[in-house]
Amino acid sequence: MHYRQLGKTGWNVSEISFGAWAIGADWGHVSDDDALATLHTALDHGINFFDTADVYGDGRSERLIAQLRRERPSDTFWVATKAGRRLDPHVAAGYNRDNITAFIERSLKNLKVEALDLVQLHCPPTEVYYTPELFDALDDLKQQGKIKHYGVSVEKVEEAIKAIAYPNVATVQIIFNMLRQRPADLFFREAQAHHVGILARVPLASGLLTGKFSAESTFSPNDHRNYNRHGAAFDVGETFSGVPYDVGLQAVSDIEALKPDGMTMAQFALRWILEFDAVTCAIPGAKRPSQVVDNAAASDLEPLSAETMAAVKTIYDEQIYQYVHQRW
């Protein structure tokens, strides 16, 4: 496993880290035993950064990570969580000092810590990025010792660029993968100039980039890949990266033809992300230990050739661009 510095935090985090949505909810059933075995396997393979949120299983994901910390007290790792999606309705006015403070207090209890390593605003409405009072409140919470660092998780490139204008935003979490390439156009340069860490989320396009799905694949009723394909529950860009399923299947088939020997498709997709120096880490999810082992191995693979990178870009430009590029 290789490590990269996470923006202004000063932490050296594993370039393949762990997204803990799947062990919380919305990806089909995962037992506590399986979730904990998966988390332990992540530590065993050099992963030292875990990304969760207070709404993943209504706090379940946070509580599982707290249990991991109790069971592995000698291991050093950092936990990022998110706040804001507990708002109902989820509107900009709800992103205020009182609500964010309450959400942070709840996460402190779930994670059983005195200070959150990193808290991220959880894909708030665009107007929130034009509310300096909220970022002042986060500065105060940092001063009080309730949080060590803060950042944002965004849907749109424009939101990311606006967020990093606030000087204490340490990280931006953004969808970036072979099927969502726009962040590399401008945002990556801006983030590097501001010394902001980038967490590449949805790196496998909800599993589409593993190459294991077909037109006949089915998903359980409590899996967002079933119920959110058209954005019924949250932003459609979170599910298969917003790419129509049949279009994505064809693009992934064409991308698979470019895969170097000795890599799985998931490793190819993760290795592609790591070719971008601005990215601190990719945060693929996992529901079982074997997935973590496969994902973690991507860090030690040989870099991709310029020809392979260009060929992936051509597939994106010709097949995917029209569906996603200007939308997010």
Secondary structure as the mmCIF struct_conf table of DSSP 4:
data_model
#
loop_
_struct_conf.conf_type_id
_struct_conf.id
_struct_conf.beg_label_comp_id
_struct_conf.beg_label_asym_id
_struct_conf.beg_label_seq_id
_struct_conf.end_label_comp_id
_struct_conf.end_label_asym_id
_struct_conf.end_label_seq_id
STRN STRN1 TYR A 3 GLN A 5
HELX_RH_3T_P HELX_RH_3T_P1 GLY A 7 THR A 9
STRN STRN2 ASN A 12 SER A 14
BEND BEND1 GLU A 15 GLU A 15
STRN STRN3 ILE A 16 ILE A 16
STRN STRN4 PHE A 18 GLY A 19
BEND BEND2 TRP A 21 TRP A 21
TURN_TY1_P TURN_TY1_P1 ALA A 22 GLY A 24
BEND BEND3 ALA A 25 ASP A 26
STRN STRN5 TRP A 27 TRP A 27
BEND BEND4 GLY A 28 GLY A 28
HELX_RH_AL_P HELX_RH_AL_P1 ASP A 32 ASP A 44
TURN_TY1_P TURN_TY1_P2 HIS A 45 GLY A 46
STRN STRN6 PHE A 49 ASP A 51
TURN_TY1_P TURN_TY1_P3 ASP A 54 GLY A 59
HELX_RH_AL_P HELX_RH_AL_P2 ARG A 60 GLU A 71
TURN_TY1_P TURN_TY1_P4 PRO A 73 SER A 74
STRN STRN7 TRP A 78 ALA A 83
BEND BEND5 GLY A 84 GLY A 84
TURN_TY1_P TURN_TY1_P5 ARG A 85 ARG A 86
BEND BEND6 ASP A 88 PRO A 89
HELX_RH_3T_P HELX_RH_3T_P2 ALA A 92 GLY A 94
BEND BEND7 ASN A 96 ASN A 96
HELX_RH_AL_P HELX_RH_AL_P3 ARG A 97 LEU A 111
TURN_TY1_P TURN_TY1_P6 LYS A 112 LYS A 112
BEND BEND8 GLU A 114 ALA A 115
STRN STRN8 LEU A 116 HIS A 122
BEND BEND9 CYS A 123 CYS A 123
HELX_RH_3T_P HELX_RH_3T_P3 THR A 126 TYR A 130
HELX_RH_AL_P HELX_RH_AL_P4 PRO A 132 GLN A 143
TURN_TY1_P TURN_TY1_P7 GLN A 144 GLY A 145
BEND BEND10 LYS A 146 LYS A 146
STRN STRN9 ILE A 147 SER A 153
BEND BEND11 GLU A 155 LYS A 156
HELX_RH_AL_P HELX_RH_AL_P5 VAL A 157 ALA A 163
TURN_TY1_P TURN_TY1_P8 ILE A 164 ALA A 165
BEND BEND12 TYR A 166 TYR A 166
TURN_TY1_P TURN_TY1_P9 PRO A 167 ASN A 168
STRN STRN10 VAL A 169 ILE A 175
STRN STRN11 ASN A 177 ASN A 177
TURN_TY1_P TURN_TY1_P10 MET A 178 LEU A 179
STRN STRN12 ARG A 180 ARG A 180
HELX_RH_3T_P HELX_RH_3T_P4 ARG A 182 ALA A 184
TURN_TY1_P TURN_TY1_P11 ASP A 185 LEU A 186
HELX_RH_AL_P HELX_RH_AL_P6 PHE A 187 ALA A 193
TURN_TY1_P TURN_TY1_P12 HIS A 194 HIS A 195
STRN STRN13 GLY A 197 ARG A 201
BEND BEND13 VAL A 202 VAL A 202
TURN_TY1_P TURN_TY1_P13 PRO A 203 GLY A 207
HELX_RH_3T_P HELX_RH_3T_P5 LEU A 208 THR A 210
TURN_TY1_P TURN_TY1_P14 GLY A 211 GLY A 211
TURN_TY1_P TURN_TY1_P15 ALA A 215 GLU A 216
TURN_TY1_P TURN_TY1_P16 PRO A 221 ASN A 222
STRN STRN14 ASP A 223 ASP A 223
HELX_RH_AL_P HELX_RH_AL_P7 HIS A 224 TYR A 227
TURN_TY1_P TURN_TY1_P17 ARG A 229 HIS A 230
BEND BEND14 GLY A 231 PHE A 234
HELX_RH_3T_P HELX_RH_3T_P6 VAL A 236 GLU A 238
BEND BEND15 THR A 239 THR A 239
HELX_RH_3T_P HELX_RH_3T_P7 PHE A 240 GLY A 242
HELX_RH_AL_P HELX_RH_AL_P8 TYR A 245 GLU A 256
TURN_TY1_P TURN_TY1_P18 ALA A 257 LEU A 258
HELX_LH_PP_P HELX_LH_PP_P1 LYS A 259 PRO A 260
TURN_TY1_P TURN_TY1_P19 ASP A 261 GLY A 262
HELX_RH_AL_P HELX_RH_AL_P9 MET A 265 LEU A 274
TURN_TY1_P TURN_TY1_P20 GLU A 275 GLU A 275
TURN_TY1_P TURN_TY1_P21 ASP A 277 ALA A 278
STRN STRN15 CYS A 281 ALA A 282
STRN STRN16 GLY A 285 GLY A 285
BEND BEND16 LYS A 287 ARG A 288
HELX_RH_AL_P HELX_RH_AL_P10 PRO A 289 ALA A 296
HELX_RH_3T_P HELX_RH_3T_P8 ALA A 297 ASP A 300
BEND BEND17 LEU A 301 LEU A 301
HELX_LH_PP_P HELX_LH_PP_P2 GLU A 302 SER A 305
HELX_RH_AL_P HELX_RH_AL_P11 ALA A 306 ILE A 315
HELX_RH_PI_P HELX_RH_PI_P1 TYR A 316 ILE A 320
HELX_RH_AL_P HELX_RH_AL_P12 TYR A 321 VAL A 324
TURN_TY1_P TURN_TY1_P22 HIS A 325 ARG A 327
#
